[in-house]
Amino acid sequence: MSFIQIASTGRSLLPLLAYLFLMAISTSLTLPIRALFITETLGGTAFENGLTYAIPAIIAVVITPIIGDYSDKVPDRRRIITLGLAWMGLGAIVTSFVSVSWAVVLIAVLTFPVFSTINAQYFSWAGERPQPNPKQKIDTGQLRIGYVAGWVFGPAVCGALLVTGISFRGMFVYQGIALILLALLIWLFSSNPSRAKGKKVEEFRWSRFGLVDASLRNISLFVAFVLAGDILRLANLSLFVANRISTDNVDISMAYMITPIVELPAAIAFVWLAKRFKQKSVLSIGIVSAVIYFAASPFATNMNQLLVLQGLYGLIPASALTIGISYAQSCLPDRIGFATSVLFAGQSLAIVIGGVLATISGAFLDVDTAYFLPLIFCMCAGWFWWMLPNR
């Protein structure tokens, strides 16, 4: 799959890619400075930084499939997307005014849980968009390329704004305004046609999670475990770079930016490979890359080694999420809102695990040793990958 082929889809795909690109920039804008804002500006701890990831993710694991099941009954998924983006934007603006670190934790708990829901609903809504060719459907794995591209530019925009003198607090204001504008801009798209009513199914309850399609459960748990170290990486990366390699804001931003720089072409390549081979084979790349990354990262001693490893990490979400979304939706094609939400609940579970690991490492371990913790979850991911049908 190439950019030329993507462009050939015309009006049906490029505006969706552009919107997702802007949404990714907005949501990743403060990522490089959040840990430093909590620990340096507010005098908080790495433990509190870990809590801003772990607690919201626990809530997201619970609510994302429930909202996803409900969304398949809502006439227009944009209602959910709009409310979620506006709520997160308000939380970012309020964050810019706080004076104590625990307030950041509280705001994160109240606003961040909707992030998984926003993502799941956008991919579901975009996947239902009508195409010029009625037999053609938008490939949501291909669509995710816009999101990856935004994560390349988000940290870069953050670094550029910091260089111009914008403070950490100012960054949160910019993020909040951007998210609120996106909440309004999605209504510039035309409405999707009414969804045909499928067969009646029972409303989702966590007590009946065992009855969910086995393949959907397994792909969700695969994503949860292969990405289990992601938040640990994100939460500790700026501290790792500042403590061992460089305190330059440009170097810190570059450390975050290199992962999506690699992830972008990798996602394009994996979409191409998945169409010509089996999706399961492409998903295996994520496991191998994760094992190498977490085993080698503690030994990085200079910027070149760090950038190589951060680039390698880009192969993990490029395979697990880009292909995982398409795989999940193929499990329940008549309930893609629910199927996509279960997949993103798996990503939220990964955030829970990563947040717990970041919290533990912040309280008991040094930043270097913490990188070994996710390796056990890589083995769990391998088990659930083995259980997946060879699609």
DRENDO-1510 file (C-alpha; in Angstrom, 1 decimal, always signed):
<recs>
REC; n; res; u; v; w
REC; 1; MET; +0.0; +0.0; +0.0 .
REC; 2; SER; +1.5; +3.3; -1.1 .
REC; 3; PHE; +0.6; +7.0; -0.6 .
REC; 4; ILE; -0.3; +7.1; -4.3 .
REC; 5; GLN; -2.8; +4.3; -3.7 .
REC; 6; ILE; -4.1; +6.0; -0.6 .
REC; 7; ALA; -4.6; +9.2; -2.6 .
REC; 8; SER; -6.5; +7.3; -5.3 .
REC; 9; THR; -9.4; +6.7; -2.8 .
REC; 10; GLY; -10.1; +10.4; -3.2 .
REC; 11; ARG; -12.7; +12.3; -1.2 .
REC; 12; SER; -13.9; +9.3; +0.7 .
REC; 13; LEU; -10.6; +8.7; +2.6 .
REC; 14; LEU; -8.3; +11.8; +2.5 .
REC; 15; PRO; -10.6; +14.1; +4.6 .
REC; 16; LEU; -10.9; +11.3; +7.2 .
REC; 17; LEU; -7.1; +10.9; +7.2 .
REC; 18; ALA; -6.7; +14.6; +7.6 .
REC; 19; TYR; -9.1; +14.8; +10.6 .
REC; 20; LEU; -7.5; +11.8; +12.3 .
REC; 21; PHE; -4.1; +13.4; +11.6 .
REC; 22; LEU; -5.2; +16.6; +13.4 .
REC; 23; MET; -6.7; +14.6; +16.3 .
REC; 24; ALA; -3.5; +12.7; +16.8 .
REC; 25; ILE; -1.4; +15.9; +16.9 .
REC; 26; SER; -3.8; +17.4; +19.4 .
REC; 27; THR; -3.9; +14.4; +21.7 .
REC; 28; SER; -0.1; +13.8; +21.6 .
REC; 29; LEU; +0.8; +17.5; +22.0 .
REC; 30; THR; +1.5; +17.5; +25.7 .
REC; 31; LEU; +2.8; +13.9; +25.9 .
REC; 32; PRO; +6.5; +14.8; +25.9 .
REC; 33; ILE; +6.1; +17.3; +28.8 .
REC; 34; ARG; +3.5; +15.7; +31.0 .
REC; 35; ALA; +5.9; +13.9; +33.3 .
REC; 36; LEU; +8.1; +17.0; +33.5 .
REC; 37; PHE; +5.1; +19.2; +34.3 .
REC; 38; ILE; +4.1; +16.9; +37.2 .
REC; 39; THR; +7.6; +16.4; +38.6 .
REC; 40; GLU; +9.3; +19.7; +37.9 .
REC; 41; THR; +6.7; +22.4; +37.6 .
REC; 42; LEU; +4.3; +21.0; +40.3 .
REC; 43; GLY; +6.9; +19.2; +42.4 .
REC; 44; GLY; +5.1; +15.8; +42.1 .
REC; 45; THR; +6.5; +12.3; +41.9 .
REC; 46; ALA; +7.0; +9.7; +39.2 .
REC; 47; PHE; +4.4; +7.7; +41.2 .
REC; 48; GLU; +1.8; +10.4; +40.6 .
REC; 49; ASN; +2.7; +10.5; +37.0 .
REC; 50; GLY; +2.1; +6.7; +36.7 .
REC; 51; LEU; -1.3; +7.2; +38.3 .
REC; 52; THR; -2.4; +9.6; +35.6 .
REC; 53; TYR; -2.1; +6.7; +33.2 .
REC; 54; ALA; -3.2; +3.7; +35.3 .
REC; 55; ILE; -6.4; +4.9; +36.9 .
REC; 56; PRO; -8.1; +6.4; +33.8 .
REC; 57; ALA; -7.2; +3.2; +31.9 .
REC; 58; ILE; -8.8; +1.0; +34.5 .
REC; 59; ILE; -12.0; +3.0; +34.0 .
REC; 60; ALA; -11.6; +2.9; +30.2 .
REC; 61; VAL; -11.4; -0.9; +30.2 .
REC; 62; VAL; -14.8; -1.1; +32.0 .
REC; 63; ILE; -16.7; +1.6; +30.1 .
REC; 64; THR; -15.3; +1.3; +26.5 .
REC; 65; PRO; -17.1; -1.9; +25.5 .
REC; 66; ILE; -20.3; -0.8; +27.2 .
REC; 67; ILE; -20.3; +2.5; +25.3 .
REC; 68; GLY; -19.3; +0.6; +22.2 .
REC; 69; ASP; -22.3; -1.7; +22.5 .
REC; 70; TYR; -24.6; +1.3; +23.0 .
REC; 71; SER; -23.0; +3.1; +20.1 .
REC; 72; ASP; -24.3; +0.5; +17.6 .
REC; 73; LYS; -27.8; +1.7; +18.6 .
REC; 74; VAL; -27.1; +5.5; +18.3 .
REC; 75; PRO; -28.1; +7.2; +15.0 .
REC; 76; ASP; -24.9; +9.2; +14.7 .
REC; 77; ARG; -21.7; +8.2; +16.4 .
REC; 78; ARG; -20.4; +11.7; +16.1 .
REC; 79; ARG; -22.4; +12.7; +19.1 .
REC; 80; ILE; -20.2; +10.5; +21.3 .
REC; 81; ILE; -17.0; +11.7; +19.6 .
REC; 82; THR; -18.0; +15.3; +20.0 .
REC; 83; LEU; -18.8; +15.0; +23.7 .
REC; 84; GLY; -15.6; +13.1; +24.3 .
REC; 85; LEU; -13.3; +15.5; +22.6 .
REC; 86; ALA; -14.9; +18.5; +24.2 .
REC; 87; TRP; -14.7; +16.9; +27.6 .
REC; 88; MET; -11.0; +16.1; +27.2 .
REC; 89; GLY; -10.3; +19.6; +25.8 .
REC; 90; LEU; -11.9; +21.2; +28.9 .
REC; 91; GLY; -9.8; +18.9; +31.1 .
REC; 92; ALA; -6.6; +20.1; +29.3 .
REC; 93; ILE; -7.5; +23.7; +29.8 .
REC; 94; VAL; -8.2; +23.2; +33.5 .
REC; 95; THR; -4.9; +21.3; +33.9 .
REC; 96; SER; -3.0; +24.5; +32.8 .
REC; 97; PHE; -4.3; +26.3; +35.9 .
REC; 98; VAL; -3.6; +23.7; +38.6 .
REC; 99; SER; -0.9; +24.3; +41.3 .
REC; 100; VAL; -0.6; +20.8; +42.8 .
REC; 101; SER; +0.3; +17.5; +41.2 .
REC; 102; TRP; -2.7; +15.5; +42.7 .
REC; 103; ALA; -5.0; +17.8; +40.8 .
REC; 104; VAL; -3.5; +16.6; +37.5 .
REC; 105; VAL; -4.2; +13.0; +38.6 .
REC; 106; LEU; -7.8; +13.9; +39.4 .
REC; 107; ILE; -8.4; +15.7; +36.1 .
REC; 108; ALA; -6.9; +12.7; +34.3 .
REC; 109; VAL; -9.2; +10.3; +36.1 .
REC; 110; LEU; -12.3; +12.4; +35.1 .
REC; 111; THR; -11.4; +13.0; +31.5 .
REC; 112; PHE; -8.9; +10.5; +30.1 .
REC; 113; PRO; -11.1; +7.4; +30.2 .
REC; 114; VAL; -13.1; +8.6; +27.2 .
REC; 115; PHE; -10.0; +8.6; +25.0 .
REC; 116; SER; -10.4; +4.9; +24.0 .
REC; 117; THR; -14.1; +5.5; +23.3 .
REC; 118; ILE; -13.3; +8.5; +21.0 .
REC; 119; ASN; -10.8; +6.4; +19.0 .
REC; 120; ALA; -13.1; +3.4; +18.8 .
REC; 121; GLN; -16.1; +5.5; +17.7 .
REC; 122; TYR; -14.1; +7.4; +15.1 .
REC; 123; PHE; -12.8; +4.2; +13.5 .
REC; 124; SER; -16.2; +2.7; +13.6 .
REC; 125; TRP; -17.9; +5.8; +12.1 .
REC; 126; ALA; -15.2; +6.1; +9.4 .
REC; 127; GLY; -15.6; +2.4; +8.5 .
REC; 128; GLU; -19.3; +3.0; +7.9 .
REC; 129; ARG; -18.8; +5.9; +5.5 .
REC; 130; PRO; -20.3; +5.2; +2.0 .
REC; 131; GLN; -17.9; +4.7; -0.9 .
REC; 132; PRO; -18.2; +5.6; -4.6 .
REC; 133; ASN; -18.1; +1.9; -5.3 .
REC; 134; PRO; -20.8; +0.3; -3.1 .
REC; 135; LYS; -18.8; -2.9; -2.9 .
REC; 136; GLN; -15.8; -1.1; -1.5 .
REC; 137; LYS; -15.2; -0.4; +2.2 .
REC; 138; ILE; -12.7; +1.8; +3.9 .
REC; 139; ASP; -9.8; -0.2; +5.3 .
REC; 140; THR; -9.6; +1.0; +8.9 .
REC; 141; GLY; -6.0; -0.3; +9.1 .
REC; 142; GLN; -5.2; +2.0; +6.2 .
REC; 143; LEU; -7.0; +4.8; +7.9 .
REC; 144; ARG; -4.9; +4.5; +11.0 .
REC; 145; ILE; -1.9; +5.8; +8.9 .
REC; 146; GLY; -3.3; +9.3; +9.4 .
REC; 147; TYR; -3.3; +8.8; +13.2 .
REC; 148; VAL; +0.3; +7.5; +13.1 .
REC; 149; ALA; +1.4; +10.5; +11.0 .
REC; 150; GLY; -0.2; +12.8; +13.6 .
REC; 151; TRP; +1.9; +11.2; +16.3 .
REC; 152; VAL; +5.0; +12.0; +14.3 .
REC; 153; PHE; +4.1; +15.7; +14.2 .
REC; 154; GLY; +2.6; +16.0; +17.7 .
REC; 155; PRO; +5.9; +15.9; +19.6 .
REC; 156; ALA; +7.5; +17.9; +16.9 .
REC; 157; VAL; +4.9; +20.7; +17.3 .
REC; 158; CYS; +5.4; +20.4; +21.0 .
REC; 159; GLY; +9.2; +20.9; +20.6 .
REC; 160; ALA; +8.7; +23.8; +18.2 .
REC; 161; LEU; +6.3; +25.6; +20.6 .
REC; 162; LEU; +8.7; +25.1; +23.5 .
REC; 163; VAL; +11.5; +26.6; +21.5 .
REC; 164; THR; +9.4; +29.7; +20.9 .
REC; 165; GLY; +9.0; +30.2; +24.6 .
REC; 166; ILE; +5.6; +28.6; +25.3 .
REC; 167; SER; +5.4; +27.3; +28.8 .
REC; 168; PHE; +4.2; +23.8; +29.9 .
REC; 169; ARG; +1.0; +25.4; +31.1 .
REC; 170; GLY; +0.5; +27.1; +27.7 .
REC; 171; MET; +0.9; +23.8; +26.0 .
REC; 172; PHE; -2.1; +22.4; +27.8 .
REC; 173; VAL; -4.2; +25.5; +26.8 .
REC; 174; TYR; -3.3; +25.0; +23.1 .
REC; 175; GLN; -4.2; +21.3; +23.5 .
REC; 176; GLY; -7.6; +22.1; +25.0 .
REC; 177; ILE; -8.5; +24.6; +22.3 .
REC; 178; ALA; -7.5; +22.2; +19.6 .
REC; 179; LEU; -9.6; +19.4; +21.0 .
REC; 180; ILE; -12.7; +21.6; +21.4 .
REC; 181; LEU; -12.3; +22.8; +17.8 .
REC; 182; LEU; -12.1; +19.2; +16.6 .
REC; 183; ALA; -15.3; +18.4; +18.5 .
REC; 184; LEU; -17.0; +21.0; +16.3 .
REC; 185; LEU; -15.2; +20.3; +13.0 .
REC; 186; ILE; -16.4; +16.7; +12.7 .
REC; 187; TRP; -19.8; +18.0; +11.9 .
REC; 188; LEU; -18.5; +19.4; +8.6 .
REC; 189; PHE; -18.6; +15.8; +7.3 .
REC; 190; SER; -21.9; +14.6; +5.8 .
REC; 191; SER; -24.0; +12.2; +7.9 .
REC; 192; ASN; -23.6; +8.5; +7.4 .
REC; 193; PRO; -26.6; +6.7; +6.0 .
REC; 194; SER; -28.8; +5.0; +8.5 .
REC; 195; ARG; -27.5; +1.7; +9.6 .
REC; 196; ALA; -29.5; -1.4; +8.7 .
REC; 197; LYS; -30.9; -3.1; +11.7 .
REC; 198; GLY; -29.1; -6.4; +12.3 .
REC; 199; LYS; -30.2; -9.3; +14.3 .
REC; 200; LYS; -31.2; -8.4; +17.9 .
REC; 201; VAL; -28.5; -9.2; +20.4 .
REC; 202; GLU; -28.3; -9.0; +24.2 .
REC; 203; GLU; -27.0; -5.9; +25.6 .
REC; 204; PHE; -23.3; -6.3; +26.6 .
REC; 205; ARG; -22.5; -7.0; +30.3 .
REC; 206; TRP; -19.1; -7.8; +31.7 .
REC; 207; SER; -20.6; -10.8; +33.4 .
REC; 208; ARG; -21.1; -12.2; +29.9 .
REC; 209; PHE; -17.7; -11.4; +28.6 .
REC; 210; GLY; -17.0; -15.1; +28.2 .
REC; 211; LEU; -19.7; -15.3; +25.6 .
REC; 212; VAL; -18.0; -12.8; +23.3 .
REC; 213; ASP; -16.6; -14.2; +20.1 .
REC; 214; ALA; -13.4; -16.1; +21.0 .
REC; 215; SER; -11.3; -14.5; +18.2 .
REC; 216; LEU; -12.4; -11.0; +19.3 .
REC; 217; ARG; -11.4; -11.8; +22.9 .
REC; 218; ASN; -8.1; -13.2; +21.9 .
REC; 219; ILE; -7.1; -10.3; +19.6 .
REC; 220; SER; -8.1; -7.8; +22.3 .
REC; 221; LEU; -5.9; -9.6; +24.9 .
REC; 222; PHE; -3.1; -9.9; +22.4 .
REC; 223; VAL; -3.1; -6.2; +22.0 .
REC; 224; ALA; -3.3; -5.7; +25.8 .
REC; 225; PHE; -0.2; -7.8; +26.4 .
REC; 226; VAL; +2.0; -6.8; +23.5 .
REC; 227; LEU; +1.4; -3.1; +24.3 .
REC; 228; ALA; +1.6; -3.6; +28.1 .
REC; 229; GLY; +4.9; -1.8; +28.3 .
REC; 230; ASP; +3.9; +1.2; +26.1 .
REC; 231; ILE; +2.8; +3.5; +29.0 .
REC; 232; LEU; +5.9; +2.5; +31.0 .
REC; 233; ARG; +7.9; +3.6; +28.0 .
REC; 234; LEU; +6.1; +6.8; +27.6 .
REC; 235; ALA; +5.9; +7.7; +31.3 .
REC; 236; ASN; +9.7; +7.1; +31.8 .
REC; 237; LEU; +11.2; +8.1; +28.5 .
REC; 238; SER; +11.7; +11.8; +29.2 .
REC; 239; LEU; +13.1; +10.9; +32.6 .
REC; 240; PHE; +15.4; +8.3; +31.1 .
REC; 241; VAL; +16.7; +10.7; +28.5 .
REC; 242; ALA; +17.2; +13.5; +30.9 .
REC; 243; ASN; +18.9; +11.3; +33.5 .
REC; 244; ARG; +21.2; +9.3; +31.2 .
REC; 245; ILE; +21.6; +11.0; +27.9 .
REC; 246; SER; +20.5; +14.6; +27.4 .
REC; 247; THR; +18.5; +17.4; +29.1 .
REC; 248; ASP; +18.0; +19.2; +25.8 .
REC; 249; ASN; +14.3; +19.7; +25.0 .
REC; 250; VAL; +14.9; +18.9; +21.3 .
REC; 251; ASP; +16.5; +15.6; +22.2 .
REC; 252; ILE; +13.6; +14.7; +24.4 .
REC; 253; SER; +11.1; +15.6; +21.7 .
REC; 254; MET; +13.1; +13.6; +19.2 .
REC; 255; ALA; +13.1; +10.5; +21.4 .
REC; 256; TYR; +9.3; +10.6; +21.3 .
REC; 257; MET; +9.0; +11.5; +17.7 .
REC; 258; ILE; +11.2; +8.8; +16.2 .
REC; 259; THR; +8.8; +6.0; +17.1 .
REC; 260; PRO; +5.9; +7.3; +15.0 .
REC; 261; ILE; +8.3; +8.3; +12.3 .
REC; 262; VAL; +9.1; +4.6; +11.9 .
REC; 263; GLU; +5.6; +3.5; +12.6 .
REC; 264; LEU; +4.2; +5.5; +9.7 .
REC; 265; PRO; +5.9; +3.6; +6.8 .
REC; 266; ALA; +5.8; +0.4; +8.8 .
REC; 267; ALA; +2.0; +0.7; +9.1 .
REC; 268; ILE; +1.8; +1.2; +5.3 .
REC; 269; ALA; +4.0; -1.8; +4.7 .
REC; 270; PHE; +2.0; -4.0; +7.2 .
REC; 271; VAL; -1.3; -3.1; +5.5 .
REC; 272; TRP; +0.2; -4.2; +2.2 .
REC; 273; LEU; +1.6; -7.4; +3.7 .
REC; 274; ALA; -1.7; -8.2; +5.4 .
REC; 275; LYS; -3.5; -8.0; +2.1 .
REC; 276; ARG; -1.1; -10.4; +0.5 .
REC; 277; PHE; -0.3; -12.8; +3.4 .
REC; 278; LYS; -2.1; -13.6; +6.6 .
REC; 279; GLN; -3.0; -10.9; +9.2 .
REC; 280; LYS; -1.8; -13.2; +11.9 .
REC; 281; SER; +1.7; -13.4; +10.4 .
REC; 282; VAL; +2.0; -9.6; +10.4 .
REC; 283; LEU; +0.8; -9.4; +14.0 .
REC; 284; SER; +3.7; -11.6; +15.0 .
REC; 285; ILE; +6.1; -8.8; +14.1 .
REC; 286; GLY; +4.9; -6.9; +17.2 .
REC; 287; ILE; +5.8; -9.7; +19.6 .
REC; 288; VAL; +9.4; -10.1; +18.3 .
REC; 289; SER; +10.0; -6.3; +18.2 .
REC; 290; ALA; +8.7; -5.9; +21.8 .
REC; 291; VAL; +11.0; -8.6; +23.2 .
REC; 292; ILE; +14.0; -7.0; +21.5 .
REC; 293; TYR; +13.1; -3.5; +22.6 .
REC; 294; PHE; +12.5; -4.1; +26.3 .
REC; 295; ALA; +15.5; -6.5; +26.6 .
REC; 296; ALA; +17.9; -4.0; +25.0 .
REC; 297; SER; +16.6; -0.5; +26.2 .
REC; 298; PRO; +18.3; -0.5; +29.6 .
REC; 299; PHE; +21.7; -0.7; +27.9 .
REC; 300; ALA; +21.3; +2.4; +25.7 .
REC; 301; THR; +24.0; +4.9; +26.6 .
REC; 302; ASN; +23.9; +7.5; +23.8 .
REC; 303; MET; +21.4; +9.2; +21.6 .
REC; 304; ASN; +22.0; +7.0; +18.5 .
REC; 305; GLN; +21.3; +3.8; +20.4 .
REC; 306; LEU; +18.2; +5.3; +21.9 .
REC; 307; LEU; +16.8; +6.4; +18.6 .
REC; 308; VAL; +17.4; +3.0; +17.0 .
REC; 309; LEU; +15.5; +1.4; +19.9 .
REC; 310; GLN; +12.7; +3.9; +19.8 .
REC; 311; GLY; +12.4; +3.4; +16.0 .
REC; 312; LEU; +12.2; -0.4; +16.6 .
REC; 313; TYR; +9.3; +0.2; +19.0 .
REC; 314; GLY; +7.3; +1.7; +16.2 .
REC; 315; LEU; +6.9; -1.7; +14.6 .
REC; 316; ILE; +4.9; -2.9; +17.7 .
REC; 317; PRO; +1.8; -0.6; +17.4 .
REC; 318; ALA; +2.2; -0.6; +13.6 .
REC; 319; SER; +1.4; -4.3; +13.6 .
REC; 320; ALA; -0.7; -4.8; +16.7 .
REC; 321; LEU; -3.1; -1.8; +16.2 .
REC; 322; THR; -3.0; -1.2; +12.5 .
REC; 323; ILE; -3.8; -4.8; +11.7 .
REC; 324; GLY; -5.5; -5.5; +15.0 .
REC; 325; ILE; -8.3; -3.1; +14.2 .
REC; 326; SER; -9.1; -4.7; +10.9 .
REC; 327; TYR; -8.8; -8.2; +12.5 .
REC; 328; ALA; -11.3; -7.2; +15.3 .
REC; 329; GLN; -13.8; -5.8; +12.9 .
REC; 330; SER; -13.7; -8.9; +10.8 .
REC; 331; CYS; -14.7; -10.9; +13.9 .
REC; 332; LEU; -18.1; -9.2; +14.1 .
REC; 333; PRO; -18.8; -7.3; +10.9 .
REC; 334; ASP; -22.4; -6.6; +11.9 .
REC; 335; ARG; -21.4; -5.0; +15.2 .
REC; 336; ILE; -18.2; -3.1; +14.3 .
REC; 337; GLY; -18.8; -0.4; +17.0 .
REC; 338; PHE; -18.8; -3.1; +19.7 .
REC; 339; ALA; -15.9; -5.1; +18.0 .
REC; 340; THR; -13.7; -2.0; +17.7 .
REC; 341; SER; -14.5; -0.9; +21.2 .
REC; 342; VAL; -13.5; -4.4; +22.6 .
REC; 343; LEU; -10.2; -4.0; +20.7 .
REC; 344; PHE; -9.6; -0.5; +22.2 .
REC; 345; ALA; -10.6; -1.9; +25.6 .
REC; 346; GLY; -7.6; -4.2; +25.1 .
REC; 347; GLN; -5.5; -1.2; +24.5 .
REC; 348; SER; -6.8; +0.4; +27.6 .
REC; 349; LEU; -6.0; -2.7; +29.6 .
REC; 350; ALA; -2.4; -2.3; +28.2 .
REC; 351; ILE; -2.5; +1.2; +29.6 .
REC; 352; VAL; -3.6; -0.2; +33.0 .
REC; 353; ILE; -0.8; -2.7; +33.0 .
REC; 354; GLY; +1.7; -0.1; +31.8 .
REC; 355; GLY; +0.5; +2.4; +34.4 .
REC; 356; VAL; +0.8; -0.1; +37.2 .
REC; 357; LEU; +4.3; -1.0; +36.0 .
REC; 358; ALA; +5.2; +2.7; +35.8 .
REC; 359; THR; +3.8; +3.2; +39.3 .
REC; 360; ILE; +5.7; +0.3; +40.7 .
REC; 361; SER; +8.9; +1.4; +39.0 .
REC; 362; GLY; +8.5; +4.9; +40.2 .
REC; 363; ALA; +8.1; +3.7; +43.8 .
REC; 364; PHE; +10.6; +0.8; +44.0 .
REC; 365; LEU; +12.8; +0.5; +40.9 .
REC; 366; ASP; +15.1; +2.8; +38.9 .
REC; 367; VAL; +14.1; +3.8; +35.4 .
REC; 368; ASP; +16.6; +1.4; +33.8 .
REC; 369; THR; +15.5; -1.8; +35.6 .
REC; 370; ALA; +11.8; -1.0; +34.9 .
REC; 371; TYR; +12.3; -1.8; +31.2 .
REC; 372; PHE; +12.6; -5.5; +31.9 .
REC; 373; LEU; +9.1; -5.8; +33.5 .
REC; 374; PRO; +7.1; -5.9; +30.3 .
REC; 375; LEU; +8.9; -9.0; +29.0 .
REC; 376; ILE; +6.7; -11.4; +30.9 .
REC; 377; PHE; +3.6; -9.8; +29.2 .
REC; 378; CYS; +5.3; -10.4; +25.8 .
REC; 379; MET; +5.1; -14.1; +26.6 .
REC; 380; CYS; +1.4; -13.8; +27.4 .
REC; 381; ALA; +0.9; -11.9; +24.1 .
REC; 382; GLY; +2.6; -14.8; +22.3 .
REC; 383; TRP; +0.1; -17.3; +23.8 .
REC; 384; PHE; -3.0; -15.3; +22.6 .
REC; 385; TRP; -1.4; -14.8; +19.2 .
REC; 386; TRP; -1.0; -18.6; +19.0 .
REC; 387; MET; -4.8; -18.9; +19.8 .
REC; 388; LEU; -5.8; -16.6; +16.9 .
REC; 389; PRO; -7.3; -18.2; +13.8 .
REC; 390; ASN; -4.9; -17.8; +10.8 .
REC; 391; ARG; -6.7; -15.1; +8.9 .
</recs>
